[in-house]
Amino acid sequence: MRKNIYLSIALIWTCSILLLCLEPASELPKVEINNIDKLAHFAFHFGFIILWYLYFNSNTKITNYKAPVILFFVSMVFGIVIEFSQQAFTTSRKGDILDVISNVSGAFTALITLVLFQYFRRKSEI
Protein backbone atom coordinates (compact mmCIF):
# COMPACT_ATOMS: atom_id res chain seq x y z
CA MET A 1 0.00 0.00 0.00
CA ARG A 2 2.74 2.45 0.97
CA LYS A 3 4.62 1.84 -2.27
CA ASN A 4 1.47 2.74 -4.25
CA ILE A 5 1.22 6.04 -2.39
CA TYR A 6 4.88 6.80 -3.09
CA LEU A 7 4.42 5.89 -6.75
CA SER A 8 1.36 8.12 -7.06
CA ILE A 9 3.13 11.08 -5.46
CA ALA A 10 6.27 10.59 -7.60
CA LEU A 11 4.20 10.38 -10.80
CA ILE A 12 2.17 13.47 -9.89
CA TRP A 13 5.40 15.37 -9.12
CA THR A 14 6.99 14.28 -12.41
CA CYS A 15 3.89 15.22 -14.44
CA SER A 16 3.69 18.55 -12.62
CA ILE A 17 7.28 19.32 -13.59
CA LEU A 18 6.48 18.55 -17.22
CA LEU A 19 3.30 20.61 -17.18
CA LEU A 20 4.85 23.63 -15.48
CA CYS A 21 7.95 23.60 -17.66
CA LEU A 22 6.06 23.25 -20.95
CA GLU A 23 3.12 25.54 -20.07
CA PRO A 24 3.09 28.79 -22.06
CA ALA A 25 4.96 31.44 -20.10
CA SER A 26 1.97 33.79 -20.28
CA GLU A 27 -0.14 31.30 -18.32
CA LEU A 28 2.26 30.99 -15.40
CA PRO A 29 1.81 33.25 -12.37
CA LYS A 30 4.02 36.33 -12.34
CA VAL A 31 6.33 36.47 -9.33
CA GLU A 32 8.52 39.50 -8.78
CA ILE A 33 11.45 37.70 -7.11
CA ASN A 34 14.75 37.59 -8.95
CA ASN A 35 15.68 34.12 -10.19
CA ILE A 36 12.68 32.43 -8.56
CA ASP A 37 12.51 30.13 -11.59
CA LYS A 38 16.00 28.83 -10.81
CA LEU A 39 14.92 28.04 -7.25
CA ALA A 40 11.85 26.27 -8.68
CA HIS A 41 14.05 24.14 -10.98
CA PHE A 42 16.27 23.28 -8.00
CA ALA A 43 13.21 22.23 -5.95
CA PHE A 44 11.67 20.30 -8.86
CA HIS A 45 14.69 18.05 -9.24
CA PHE A 46 15.44 17.76 -5.54
CA GLY A 47 11.88 16.56 -5.02
CA PHE A 48 12.04 14.34 -8.12
CA ILE A 49 14.94 12.33 -6.71
CA ILE A 50 13.63 12.15 -3.14
CA LEU A 51 10.14 11.03 -4.20
CA TRP A 52 11.32 8.43 -6.69
CA TYR A 53 13.85 7.16 -4.15
CA LEU A 54 11.06 6.70 -1.59
CA TYR A 55 9.11 4.67 -4.13
CA PHE A 56 12.02 2.46 -5.19
CA ASN A 57 13.18 2.01 -1.60
CA SER A 58 9.70 0.95 -0.48
CA ASN A 59 9.41 -1.37 -3.47
CA THR A 60 12.75 -3.16 -3.43
CA LYS A 61 14.38 -2.40 -0.07
CA ILE A 62 17.48 -1.06 -1.75
CA THR A 63 20.39 -1.01 0.68
CA ASN A 64 23.14 0.35 -1.51
CA TYR A 65 24.02 3.68 -3.08
CA LYS A 66 23.05 2.74 -6.64
CA ALA A 67 19.48 4.07 -6.58
CA PRO A 68 20.36 7.70 -5.72
CA VAL A 69 23.12 7.74 -8.35
CA ILE A 70 20.86 6.26 -11.03
CA LEU A 71 18.10 8.71 -10.11
CA PHE A 72 20.59 11.58 -10.35
CA PHE A 73 21.37 10.67 -13.96
CA VAL A 74 17.68 10.14 -14.78
CA SER A 75 16.92 13.58 -13.34
CA MET A 76 19.71 15.15 -15.41
CA VAL A 77 18.43 13.60 -18.63
CA PHE A 78 14.83 14.50 -17.76
CA GLY A 79 15.81 18.14 -17.15
CA ILE A 80 17.83 18.39 -20.35
CA VAL A 81 15.02 16.83 -22.41
CA ILE A 82 12.59 19.37 -20.94
CA GLU A 83 14.87 22.27 -21.88
CA PHE A 84 15.22 20.96 -25.44
CA SER A 85 11.45 20.48 -25.57
CA GLN A 86 10.88 24.07 -24.46
CA GLN A 87 13.09 25.24 -27.28
CA ALA A 88 11.64 22.92 -29.92
CA PHE A 89 7.95 22.62 -29.06
CA THR A 90 6.89 25.88 -27.42
CA THR A 91 6.72 29.37 -28.80
CA SER A 92 6.86 31.27 -25.52
CA ARG A 93 9.59 29.29 -23.74
CA LYS A 94 13.29 28.99 -24.47
CA GLY A 95 15.78 26.38 -23.33
CA ASP A 96 18.10 27.84 -20.70
CA ILE A 97 21.47 26.45 -19.61
CA LEU A 98 20.99 28.12 -16.20
CA ASP A 99 17.83 26.06 -15.75
CA VAL A 100 19.87 22.92 -16.47
CA ILE A 101 22.45 24.02 -13.90
CA SER A 102 19.66 24.58 -11.35
CA ASN A 103 18.21 21.16 -12.17
CA VAL A 104 21.57 19.48 -11.67
CA SER A 105 22.19 21.44 -8.46
CA GLY A 106 18.88 20.28 -6.98
CA ALA A 107 19.47 16.71 -8.11
CA PHE A 108 23.03 16.69 -6.74
CA THR A 109 21.87 18.08 -3.39
CA ALA A 110 19.24 15.31 -3.19
CA LEU A 111 21.89 12.72 -4.14
CA ILE A 112 24.22 13.88 -1.36
CA THR A 113 21.31 14.01 1.11
CA LEU A 114 20.30 10.42 0.31
CA VAL A 115 23.83 9.05 0.38
CA LEU A 116 24.44 10.68 3.77
CA PHE A 117 21.07 9.40 5.01
CA GLN A 118 21.93 5.86 3.95
CA TYR A 119 25.42 6.12 5.46
CA PHE A 120 24.21 7.28 8.87
CA ARG A 121 21.25 4.88 8.90
CA ARG A 122 23.57 1.97 8.17
CA LYS A 123 26.02 3.17 10.80
CA SER A 124 23.28 3.33 13.45
CA GLU A 125 22.16 -0.23 12.64
CA ILE A 126 25.58 -1.66 13.46
C-alpha positions in Angstrom: 0.0 0.0 0.0 2.7 2.4 1.0 4.6 1.8 -2.3 1.5 2.7 -4.3 1.2 6.0 -2.4 4.9 6.8 -3.1 4.4 5.9 -6.8 1.4 8.1 -7.1 3.1 11.1 -5.5 6.3 10.6 -7.6 4.2 10.4 -10.8 2.2 13.5 -9.9 5.4 15.4 -9.1 7.0 14.3 -12.4 3.9 15.2 -14.4 3.7 18.5 -12.6 7.3 19.3 -13.6 6.5 18.6 -17.2 3.3 20.6 -17.2 4.8 23.6 -15.5 8.0 23.6 -17.7 6.1 23.3 -21.0 3.1 25.5 -20.1 3.1 28.8 -22.1 5.0 31.4 -20.1 2.0 33.8 -20.3 -0.1 31.3 -18.3 2.3 31.0 -15.4 1.8 33.3 -12.4 4.0 36.3 -12.3 6.3 36.5 -9.3 8.5 39.5 -8.8 11.4 37.7 -7.1 14.8 37.6 -9.0 15.7 34.1 -10.2 12.7 32.4 -8.6 12.5 30.1 -11.6 16.0 28.8 -10.8 14.9 28.0 -7.3 11.9 26.3 -8.7 14.0 24.1 -11.0 16.3 23.3 -8.0 13.2 22.2 -6.0 11.7 20.3 -8.9 14.7 18.0 -9.2 15.4 17.8 -5.5 11.9 16.6 -5.0 12.0 14.3 -8.1 14.9 12.3 -6.7 13.6 12.2 -3.1 10.1 11.0 -4.2 11.3 8.4 -6.7 13.9 7.2 -4.1 11.1 6.7 -1.6 9.1 4.7 -4.1 12.0 2.5 -5.2 13.2 2.0 -1.6 9.7 0.9 -0.5 9.4 -1.4 -3.5 12.7 -3.2 -3.4 14.4 -2.4 -0.1 17.5 -1.1 -1.7 20.4 -1.0 0.7 23.1 0.3 -1.5 24.0 3.7 -3.1 23.0 2.7 -6.6 19.5 4.1 -6.6 20.4 7.7 -5.7 23.1 7.7 -8.3 20.9 6.3 -11.0 18.1 8.7 -10.1 20.6 11.6 -10.3 21.4 10.7 -14.0 17.7 10.1 -14.8 16.9 13.6 -13.3 19.7 15.2 -15.4 18.4 13.6 -18.6 14.8 14.5 -17.8 15.8 18.1 -17.2 17.8 18.4 -20.4 15.0 16.8 -22.4 12.6 19.4 -20.9 14.9 22.3 -21.9 15.2 21.0 -25.4 11.4 20.5 -25.6 10.9 24.1 -24.5 13.1 25.2 -27.3 11.6 22.9 -29.9 8.0 22.6 -29.1 6.9 25.9 -27.4 6.7 29.4 -28.8 6.9 31.3 -25.5 9.6 29.3 -23.7 13.3 29.0 -24.5 15.8 26.4 -23.3 18.1 27.8 -20.7 21.5 26.5 -19.6 21.0 28.1 -16.2 17.8 26.1 -15.7 19.9 22.9 -16.5 22.5 24.0 -13.9 19.7 24.6 -11.3 18.2 21.2 -12.2 21.6 19.5 -11.7 22.2 21.4 -8.5 18.9 20.3 -7.0 19.5 16.7 -8.1 23.0 16.7 -6.7 21.9 18.1 -3.4 19.2 15.3 -3.2 21.9 12.7 -4.1 24.2 13.9 -1.4 21.3 14.0 1.1 20.3 10.4 0.3 23.8 9.1 0.4 24.4 10.7 3.8 21.1 9.4 5.0 21.9 5.9 3.9 25.4 6.1 5.5 24.2 7.3 8.9 21.3 4.9 8.9 23.6 2.0 8.2 26.0 3.2 10.8 23.3 3.3 13.4 22.2 -0.2 12.6 25.6 -1.7 13.5 
